[in-house]
Amino acid sequence: MSFEKSFENFVQILSEEEVTPEITPSALADLSKEYSLRSIVSVVSFKPTSDKAGEPDTVIPLFGPTIEKEEPDYLFKSNMAGDRTVTYYVYLSGGRRLNDAEYKNFSLIMDVLSFHMERFLLINIVKNSAFTQYLTGLPNSGGFLTFVGERFASGEILKYDGFFLNLKSFGLISRRYGIQEGDEIMKRYAKKLNEFIEPGEIVAHFGGDNYTALIKKERTKSFLKYISSIPVTGIKNDREDEINISAVAGVYAIDESMTSPGQVISRASMACNYAKNVANKPYVFVNKAMSTRIYRQKHI
């Protein structure tokens, strides 16, 4: 089959679907034979100037096996929106090298593939933005409830405790450092808070100085100690200060009485309000019976 025909098929297949990584192997089936293609692996990373610089790269295999610890035969890069760079690692079979004409045509293939990959990634960014808090990049209430709902549906929810956190005196910090630096301090705090999280757990930011979390029960004590004082940096007049931010917490000890994901938020937030405004304690645990008692006290 001629290059023109193989390239036409490649473009047509990529244009039929939005899920580029899933259809790339079939789209490249004919061209891979012509170019002895063994593997293409894409790596999505944040640019050094991004607020998210240093976050782990995302590896997306596009064709063949995911090859590690081997120098690629060819390397292609493209910049995309959201301060991201996509690097394509191309591996050929048998140590093959492309001549000038072949490389020109293969570069065209990579240009088209890059276009469709950027479309795929942007679609996912838009979808994820509906579940992401704009300032800190953590999940928002929608992202948190989706995560809780998945654990609830699978029956794993009883392994967790739910948390609602309110940061102490953050308004004073914002007034001292100004709104802009206050936002930066909040982002630094969110990053530190998220560093505690292990796979299968989540911390979310509801905006302002309110956070939620779903933590495995055996790690609840450690989490409460962690949030009692998290050091972050504040900058004013070119001077760096260390600020220790504490949070008041409501902890919902999830049990069989839970009937919906939203109860994790409602019960934990009720406990947080009680800890802050009534008990004057750094945290309060709540279960169904206690949440009912707190609710009645509020309405007496």
Residue pairs with C-beta under 8 A, 6 or more apart in sequence:
1 30
3 31
3 34
3 105
5 30
6 30
6 31
6 34
7 31
7 105
7 108
7 109
9 27
9 30
10 27
10 28
10 30
10 31
10 109
10 112
11 112
13 23
13 26
13 27
14 20
14 23
14 24
14 27
14 112
14 113
14 116
15 116
16 23
17 23
18 119
18 120
18 123
19 120
20 62
20 113
20 116
20 117
20 119
20 120
21 42
21 60
21 61
21 62
21 117
21 120
24 40
24 62
24 63
24 113
25 62
25 63
25 64
28 37
28 40
28 62
28 63
28 109
31 37
31 109
32 63
35 92
35 96
35 98
35 102
35 106
36 92
36 93
36 94
36 96
37 63
37 64
37 90
37 91
37 92
37 93
38 64
38 65
38 67
38 91
38 92
38 93
39 61
39 63
39 64
39 65
39 66
39 67
39 89
39 90
39 91
40 61
40 62
40 63
40 64
40 88
40 89
40 90
40 91
40 113
41 59
41 60
41 61
41 62
41 66
41 67
41 88
41 89
41 91
42 59
42 60
42 61
42 62
42 86
42 87
42 88
42 89
42 117
43 57
43 58
43 59
43 60
43 86
43 87
43 89
44 57
44 58
44 59
44 60
44 84
44 85
44 86
44 121
45 57
45 58
45 84
45 85
45 87
46 52
46 53
46 54
46 55
46 83
46 84
46 85
47 53
47 79
47 83
47 84
47 85
49 83
50 83
50 84
51 83
51 137
51 187
52 83
52 137
59 66
60 117
62 88
62 113
62 117
64 91
67 89
67 91
70 91
72 89
72 90
72 91
73 90
73 91
73 92
73 96
73 97
74 90
74 92
74 98
74 103
74 106
75 87
75 88
75 89
75 90
76 87
76 88
76 90
76 107
76 110
76 114
77 85
77 86
77 87
77 88
78 85
78 86
78 88
78 114
78 118
79 85
79 86
80 86
80 118
80 121
80 122
81 118
81 122
81 125
82 122
82 125
84 121
86 114
86 117
86 118
86 121
88 110
88 113
88 114
90 110
92 98
98 106
130 142
131 139
131 140
131 142
131 143
131 146
132 138
132 139
132 140
132 143
133 139
133 140
133 204
133 205
133 206
133 207
135 183
135 186
135 187
135 190
135 205
135 207
136 186
136 187
136 190
136 191
136 205
137 187
137 190
138 190
138 194
138 203
138 204
138 205
138 211
139 147
139 202
139 203
139 204
139 205
140 204
140 205
140 206
140 207
141 204
141 206
141 212
141 265
143 202
143 204
144 202
144 204
144 206
144 212
144 214
144 265
145 261
145 262
145 265
147 202
147 204
147 214
148 157
148 162
148 202
148 214
148 261
148 264
149 261
151 157
151 159
151 160
151 214
152 258
152 260
152 261
157 254
157 258
158 254
158 255
158 256
159 216
159 217
160 201
160 214
160 215
160 216
160 217
160 254
161 214
161 215
161 216
161 217
161 220
161 251
161 252
161 253
161 254
162 212
162 213
162 214
162 251
162 252
162 254
162 264
162 265
162 267
162 268
163 211
163 212
163 213
163 214
163 215
163 223
163 249
163 250
163 251
163 252
163 268
164 210
164 211
164 212
164 249
164 250
164 252
164 265
164 268
164 269
164 271
164 272
165 210
165 211
165 212
165 213
165 227
165 247
165 248
165 249
165 272
166 209
166 210
166 247
166 248
166 249
166 272
166 276
167 189
167 209
167 210
167 211
167 245
167 246
167 247
168 245
168 246
168 247
168 248
170 182
170 186
170 209
170 245
171 209
173 182
173 185
173 234
173 243
173 245
174 182
174 185
176 234
176 236
177 185
177 234
177 235
177 236
178 236
181 234
181 235
181 236
184 235
185 232
185 233
185 234
185 243
186 209
188 232
188 233
189 230
189 232
189 245
190 205
190 211
192 230
192 231
192 232
193 203
193 211
193 227
193 230
194 203
196 203
196 222
196 223
196 226
197 203
197 213
198 216
198 219
200 216
201 213
201 214
201 215
201 216
201 219
202 213
202 214
203 211
203 212
203 213
204 211
204 212
204 213
205 211
206 212
211 247
212 264
212 265
212 268
213 223
214 264
215 223
217 253
220 251
224 249
224 251
224 282
224 283
227 246
227 247
227 249
228 246
228 247
228 282
229 244
229 245
229 246
230 244
230 245
230 246
230 247
231 242
231 243
231 244
231 245
232 242
232 243
232 245
233 240
233 241
233 242
233 243
234 240
234 241
234 242
234 243
235 241
246 282
248 272
248 275
248 276
248 281
248 282
248 283
249 271
249 272
249 275
249 282
249 283
249 284
250 267
250 268
250 269
250 270
250 271
250 272
250 273
250 274
250 275
250 283
250 284
250 286
251 268
251 271
251 283
251 284
251 285
251 286
252 263
252 264
252 267
252 268
252 271
252 285
252 286
252 287
252 291
253 285
253 286
253 287
254 264
255 287
255 288
257 287
257 288
258 264
267 286
267 288
267 291
268 286
270 286
270 291
270 294
270 295
271 284
271 285
271 286
271 290
271 291
271 294
272 284
274 284
274 286
274 294
275 281
275 282
275 283
275 284
278 297
286 294
